Amino acid sequence: MPGCKEDRQSHHSPPARPSEVRSFRSHPDLSPPAIEITAQAHDNAPGYIFIAPKKGAGQDGPMIVDDQGQLVWFSKNRYATDFRVQTYQGEPVLTWWEGKVVAGHGVGEYVIFDGSYREINRIRAGNGYQGDLHEFFITAEDTALLTAYVSIQTDLSPIGGPEDGAVWEGIAQELDLETGEVLFEWRSLDHVGVQETFREPPQDPGTSLDYFHINSIDIDFDGNFLISAKGTSAVYKVEHKSGEILWRLGGKESDFKMGPGTRFAYQHDARRQRDGTITIFDNGASPKVHEQSRGIVVELDMDEMSATLVREFTHPNELLSTSQGNVQVLPNANLLVGWGSAPFFSEYSNEGELLFDAQLLGDGQSYRAFRFPWSGHPSDNPAVTVEQGPDDKVTLYVSWNGATEVVSWQVLAGSTPNQLKPVGAAPRRGFETPVAVRTTEPYVAVQAKSASGRVLGTTKAVKPEDRTAWRVFSPPVSS
């Protein structure tokens, strides 16, 4: 079936090499894919990296990592896309789409988690449609922009198909997040004919043509929408109230004279930036049009109706991403590029210098990649596993999925759970930190401490019969 690779979910991956998957003694339930840093971060914007690995080694799910590729938070066994930080009801939240892929498109819901990693809202598309995986954007008015698809019959004779052929129609919706009311709905076939597509009718008459393939919605300065369509290799400016198309950028019927280097193909993620430019992830493939994918910055002259290439960003490996991908302009003017079906994410200076590069191991991919500041405060307790060593030495392996303020771990031991004293400590080292101490006391616990020395959380005190089996697990944040 025509469609991009993010729409074809695979449940069967080849066995992963051990190095491709992370494992943790304190959290044996978590097996996220490993991250390899291929260019060490320097002069990068602050914040963590937000990705949602899928289709590769390890478990699928929303994942936060730091600049060393160390895990910060992971929610296992969720087929997720578009994982990022947004603002909802005035507070920073985590959002993503999750669900499954049916007939080439996402069938699922949109999830909002608070800073304690608790689900506070779950949104469904309106008017009976299924929420698609490509976009979930929360506006300043606490409305949501999202995508959906529906298969309908239409005349495909303009592109050599049957007069009563099946197509996937792209739908853009704006919903009120509190009530679920559909405030705006736009359907592609009302405004964009099949003659604009670069795709050919399928050989199987029972297969719907994905002629449009909506994959991003953004809000322009004037409140109107920018809609990206992979199937037509065009970005459309859509009037917010009427749904009429105000202009086309790219494609077969561009209203702009496309200057050198501005022609994009099968693109994703068109966004208006504060300086008036538009950023686009130009896949350039599926089928292949360019030699490599790139992030581009395009300036529009509305008087001359011309488009000029300001900058382009390519990868040293000359990646060609047949699907997915995004470009994020960061607060310091750096750009983060998620390479979609290619398992990389990279940060560049505004001038194009590569400042950071990392790769998902095990042939995984992430629909988009982002960098955001984030402060996480898990509602559960830290997790710890204790291993007996020779003599009185014990090693504790401790972690706290999602905690961002922990700088050190302090081990407590005592004769009773209520009479514990410090017996050792260690700085936090990655997601899981080993701490070795010597003690003959029957009870032990571990405290998470902040930079100021404040206790953020404490494991349960334990007194197992067999010290070789000392094991305390906090329940996973989500399953």
C-alpha positions in Angstrom: 0.0 0.0 0.0 1.3 3.5 -0.7 2.2 5.3 2.4 5.2 6.3 4.5 7.1 3.8 6.6 5.9 5.2 9.9 2.5 3.9 8.8 3.6 0.3 8.6 4.0 -1.1 12.1 6.1 -4.2 12.4 5.8 -6.4 15.4 8.7 -8.8 14.4 12.2 -7.4 14.6 15.3 -9.6 14.3 17.0 -10.5 17.6 19.0 -7.6 18.9 22.6 -7.8 19.9 23.0 -7.1 23.7 24.7 -3.7 23.0 21.7 -2.5 21.1 19.4 -2.7 24.2 19.9 -1.1 27.6 19.2 -3.2 30.7 19.1 -2.2 34.4 19.3 -4.3 37.5 17.0 -2.0 39.4 14.5 -1.9 36.5 14.5 -5.2 34.8 11.2 -4.4 33.2 12.7 -1.7 31.1 14.6 -2.6 27.8 14.9 0.6 25.8 17.1 0.8 22.7 20.6 2.0 23.3 21.8 5.4 22.1 25.3 5.9 20.5 26.7 9.5 20.6 28.4 10.0 17.2 29.3 13.7 17.8 29.7 14.9 21.4 27.5 17.9 22.3 29.1 21.3 22.4 27.5 24.8 22.3 24.1 23.0 22.2 20.8 24.4 23.5 19.9 23.4 27.1 17.5 20.5 27.7 17.0 16.8 27.1 16.3 14.9 23.9 12.7 13.6 23.3 12.2 10.7 21.0 9.8 7.7 20.7 11.7 4.7 19.4 9.8 2.0 17.5 10.4 -0.9 15.1 13.9 -1.7 16.3 15.8 -3.3 19.1 14.3 -3.1 22.6 10.9 -1.9 23.6 8.9 0.8 21.9 7.9 3.9 23.8 8.3 7.6 24.6 11.9 8.2 25.8 13.9 11.1 27.3 17.7 11.0 27.1 20.5 13.3 28.0 23.4 14.5 25.9 25.5 11.4 26.8 22.7 9.2 25.5 21.8 8.1 29.1 18.2 7.3 29.8 16.2 9.9 31.8 12.7 8.5 31.4 11.0 5.7 29.5 7.5 4.5 29.2 7.6 0.9 27.8 5.5 -0.9 25.3 3.8 2.1 23.7 3.8 2.5 20.0 4.1 6.3 20.1 4.9 9.2 17.8 5.3 13.0 18.2 6.6 12.8 21.7 7.4 16.3 23.1 6.9 18.9 25.8 4.0 21.3 25.3 2.1 23.8 27.5 -1.4 22.8 28.7 -3.4 24.9 31.2 -0.3 27.0 31.8 1.9 24.0 32.8 4.6 22.1 30.9 3.3 18.6 30.0 4.4 15.6 28.0 2.3 14.7 25.0 2.3 12.0 22.3 0.1 10.0 20.0 -0.2 6.3 20.8 -2.1 3.5 19.2 -1.7 1.1 16.3 -1.4 1.3 12.5 -4.3 -0.1 10.4 -4.5 0.1 6.6 -1.4 2.4 6.5 -2.5 5.1 9.0 -2.6 5.7 12.7 -5.6 4.5 14.8 -5.2 5.9 18.3 -5.4 8.6 20.8 -3.4 11.6 22.1 -2.0 11.4 25.6 -1.1 14.2 28.1 1.1 13.5 31.1 2.0 15.9 33.9 5.4 16.5 35.5 4.9 13.5 37.8 4.3 11.2 34.8 0.6 10.8 35.5 -1.9 10.8 32.7 -4.1 13.9 33.0 -6.0 13.8 29.7 -6.5 11.5 26.7 -7.9 13.0 23.6 -9.8 11.4 20.7 -10.4 12.8 17.3 -13.8 14.3 16.7 -16.8 13.5 14.5 -16.2 9.7 14.8 -12.7 9.7 13.2 -9.7 7.9 14.5 -6.8 10.0 15.7 -3.8 9.7 13.3 -0.2 9.6 14.3 1.2 12.6 12.5 0.2 15.7 14.6 -0.9 16.7 18.0 -0.2 20.4 18.6 -1.6 22.2 21.6 -2.3 25.9 20.9 -2.1 28.8 23.3 -5.9 28.7 23.7 -5.7 25.0 24.9 -7.2 23.7 21.7 -5.5 20.9 19.8 -4.6 20.5 16.1 -4.6 16.9 14.9 -4.9 14.8 11.8 -7.1 12.0 10.6 -7.7 9.9 7.5 -10.8 8.5 5.9 -11.2 6.4 2.8 -13.7 7.6 0.3 -14.6 7.2 -3.4 -13.6 9.9 -5.9 -12.8 10.4 -9.6 -9.2 9.3 -10.3 -9.4 9.7 -14.1 -7.3 13.0 -14.0 -4.3 10.8 -13.0 -5.2 7.8 -15.2 -7.3 5.9 -12.6 -10.9 4.8 -12.4 -13.7 7.4 -12.2 -14.9 5.8 -9.0 -11.6 5.1 -7.2 -10.8 4.9 -3.5 -8.5 7.5 -1.9 -7.4 8.4 1.6 -8.7 11.9 2.3 -6.6 14.0 4.8 -8.5 15.7 7.6 -7.3 18.5 9.9 -9.2 19.2 13.0 -9.0 21.8 15.8 -10.6 20.5 19.1 -11.4 22.1 22.4 -9.3 20.0 24.8 -11.8 20.2 27.7 -15.0 19.5 25.8 -13.8 17.6 22.8 -15.9 19.9 20.6 -14.6 20.2 17.0 -14.0 23.9 16.4 -12.7 23.5 12.8 -12.5 20.7 10.3 -10.8 20.7 7.0 -11.0 17.9 4.4 -8.4 17.8 1.6 -10.7 16.8 -1.3 -12.8 19.8 -0.8 -9.8 22.0 -1.7 -7.1 19.9 -3.3 -7.9 17.7 -6.3 -6.2 14.4 -7.0 -4.4 16.0 -10.0 -2.0 17.6 -7.6 -0.6 14.3 -6.3 2.7 12.8 -7.4 1.5 9.3 -6.7 0.0 6.9 -9.2 -3.2 5.0 -8.8 -2.7 1.6 -7.2 -2.8 -1.5 -9.3 -5.3 -3.1 -6.9 -8.7 -1.4 -7.2 -9.4 -2.4 -3.6 -6.5 -0.3 -2.3 -7.0 3.4 -1.5 -4.6 5.9 -3.0 -2.9 8.0 -0.4 -3.0 11.0 -2.7 -2.5 13.8 -0.1 -1.0 12.3 3.1 -1.3 15.2 5.6 1.6 15.1 8.1 1.8 18.5 9.9 -0.4 21.4 10.9 1.0 24.7 12.2 -0.5 28.1 13.0 0.7 31.1 11.0 1.1 34.6 12.5 -2.4 35.6 11.3 -4.1 32.6 12.9 -4.4 30.7 9.6 -3.0 27.2 9.2 0.0 25.7 7.4 -0.7 22.2 6.2 2.0 19.9 4.9 1.0 17.2 2.4 3.6 14.5 1.5 1.6 13.1 -1.5 1.5 16.5 -3.3 5.0 17.7 -2.1 3.4 21.0 -1.2 2.6 23.2 1.8 -0.8 24.9 1.9 -1.8 28.0 3.8 -5.4 27.5 4.8 -7.9 30.2 5.9 -8.9 29.4 9.5 -12.7 30.0 9.1 -13.5 29.1 5.6 -10.9 26.5 4.9 -10.0 28.1 1.6 -6.5 27.8 0.3 -4.7 31.1 0.4 -1.5 29.9 -1.3 0.5 26.8 -2.2 4.2 26.5 -1.6 5.8 23.8 -3.8 4.1 21.0 -5.6 2.6 21.1 -9.1 0.6 24.3 -8.6 2.9 26.5 -6.5 1.9 30.1 -6.1 5.5 31.0 -5.4 8.4 31.1 -7.8 10.6 28.4 -6.3 14.2 29.7 -6.2 17.3 27.6 -6.4 17.4 24.8 -3.8 13.8 25.4 -2.6 12.1 22.5 -4.3 11.3 19.9 -1.7 9.8 16.5 -2.2 7.7 14.2 0.0 8.4 16.5 2.9 7.4 16.6 6.6 7.0 19.2 9.3 6.4 22.6 7.8 6.6 25.3 10.5 6.5 29.1 10.5 9.3 30.6 12.5 9.5 33.9 14.5 11.6 35.6 11.8 9.0 34.8 9.2 10.9 31.9 7.5 9.4 28.4 7.1 11.4 25.3 8.1 10.7 22.0 6.4 12.1 18.6 6.6 12.8 17.7 3.0 12.8 13.9 2.7 13.5 14.0 -1.0 12.6 10.3 -1.2 9.9 7.7 -1.6 10.5 7.7 -4.5 14.0 9.2 -4.6 14.2 12.7 -5.8 17.2 14.1 -4.0 20.5 12.4 -3.2 20.0 13.1 0.5 17.4 14.4 3.0 17.9 17.8 4.5 16.4 20.4 6.8 15.7 23.6 5.0 14.9 27.2 5.9 12.9 29.1 3.3 12.1 32.8 3.1 8.9 33.9 1.3 8.6 37.2 -0.4 4.9 37.9 -0.4 5.1 40.9 -2.8 7.1 39.1 -5.4 5.6 35.7 -4.5 9.0 34.1 -4.6 10.7 31.5 -2.3 14.4 31.7 -1.4 16.6 29.1 0.3 18.1 30.7 3.4 20.0 27.6 4.7 20.0 23.8 4.4 21.2 21.2 6.9 22.5 17.8 5.8 24.0 14.9 7.7 27.7 13.8 7.3 26.4 10.3 6.4 24.3 11.7 3.6 21.2 10.2 5.0 18.2 9.6 2.8 15.0 9.3 4.9 12.2 7.8 3.1 9.7 8.8 5.7 9.1 10.9 8.9 11.5 13.6 10.2 11.3 17.1 11.6 13.2 20.4 12.1 12.9 22.2 15.5 14.3 25.8 15.9 15.6 26.1 19.4 15.5 29.2 21.6 19.2 30.0 21.0 18.6 29.7 17.2 20.2 26.3 16.9 18.3 23.7 15.0 17.5 20.1 16.0 16.8 17.7 13.1 15.1 14.4 13.6 16.0 12.2 10.6 12.8 10.0 10.8 13.3 6.6 9.2 17.1 7.1 9.5 17.9 6.5 13.2 19.7 9.8 13.8 19.0 13.1 15.6 21.3 16.0 15.2 21.7 19.6 16.5 23.3 22.3 14.3 24.2 25.9 14.9 22.3 28.5 12.9 25.3 28.7 10.6 25.2 24.9 9.9 27.9 23.5 12.2 27.1 20.1 13.6 27.0 20.5 17.4 25.6 17.1 18.5 24.7 13.9 16.8 23.3 10.6 18.1 22.0 7.4 16.7 19.4 4.8 17.9 21.0 1.4 17.8 19.3 -1.7 16.5 17.6 -0.2 13.4 15.0 1.7 15.3 13.4 5.0 14.3 11.6 7.9 15.8 8.9 9.8 13.9 10.3 13.1 15.3 13.0 14.3 17.7 13.0 17.3 19.9 15.0 19.1 22.5 13.3 20.7 25.5 14.1 21.7 29.1 12.1 19.4 31.4 11.7 18.9 35.2 10.3 15.5 36.2 9.1 14.6 39.6 8.0 10.9 39.7 5.1 10.0 41.9 6.6 6.6 42.8 9.7 5.8 44.8 13.2 5.1 43.6 13.9 1.5 42.7 16.8 -0.5 44.1 18.4 -3.9 43.8 21.1 -5.1 46.3 23.8 -7.6 45.5 25.9 -9.3 48.2 29.6 -9.1 47.9 32.5 -10.7 49.9 32.6 -10.1 53.6 30.2 -7.3 54.5 30.3 -5.5 51.2 27.0 -4.9 49.4 26.4 -3.1 46.1 23.1 -1.3 45.6 21.9 -0.5 42.1 19.5 2.4 42.3 17.4 4.4 39.8 14.4 6.6 39.6 12.6 6.6 36.2 12.0 10.2 35.2 13.6 12.1 38.1 15.6 15.0 36.8 16.9 16.7 40.0 18.8 13.8 41.6 22.6 14.5 41.9 23.5 11.9 44.5 22.4 8.7 46.2 22.8 8.2 50.0 22.7 4.7 51.5 21.1 4.2 54.9 21.4 1.2 57.1 20.1 0.3 60.6 18.7 -2.3 63.0 15.1 -1.3 62.3 13.3 0.5 59.4 12.9 3.6 61.6 16.5 3.7 62.8 18.6 4.2 59.7 21.8 6.1 59.4 24.0 7.1 56.4 26.7 4.5 55.6 27.7 5.5 52.1 26.9 7.7 49.1 27.7 8.2 45.5 27.0 10.8 42.8 24.3 9.9 40.3 25.9 8.3 37.2 23.4 7.8 34.4 20.0 6.2 34.8 21.2 3.5 37.2 24.0 4.1 39.8 25.9 1.4 41.6 26.8 2.2 45.2 29.1 0.0 47.2 29.0 0.0 51.0 30.0 -2.2 53.9 27.4 -2.9 56.6 26.2 -5.7 58.8 22.9 -4.0 59.6 19.8 -5.9 58.6 17.9 -3.0 57.0 19.0 -0.8 54.2 17.4 2.0 52.1 18.6 4.6 49.6 17.8 8.3 49.4 17.8 10.5 46.3 19.2 13.9 47.0 19.2 17.2 45.1 22.2 19.6 44.6 21.2 21.4 47.7 21.1 18.2 49.7 17.3 18.0 49.9 15.9 14.5 50.1 13.7 13.9 47.0 12.7 10.4 47.6 13.6 7.2 49.5 13.3 3.5 48.7 11.6 1.2 51.2 13.8 -0.2 54.0 14.2 -3.9 53.4 15.2 -6.9 55.5 15.3 -9.9 53.3 16.1 -13.3 54.7 18.7 -13.9 52.0 20.9 -10.9 51.4 21.8 -12.2 47.9 18.1 -11.6 47.0 17.7 -8.1 48.4 15.4 -6.5 45.8 12.9 -3.7 45.9 11.1 -2.6 42.9 9.0 0.5 42.5 6.0 -0.1 40.2 6.8 1.2 36.7 5.5 4.6 35.9 3.4 3.2 33.1 3.0 -0.1 31.4 
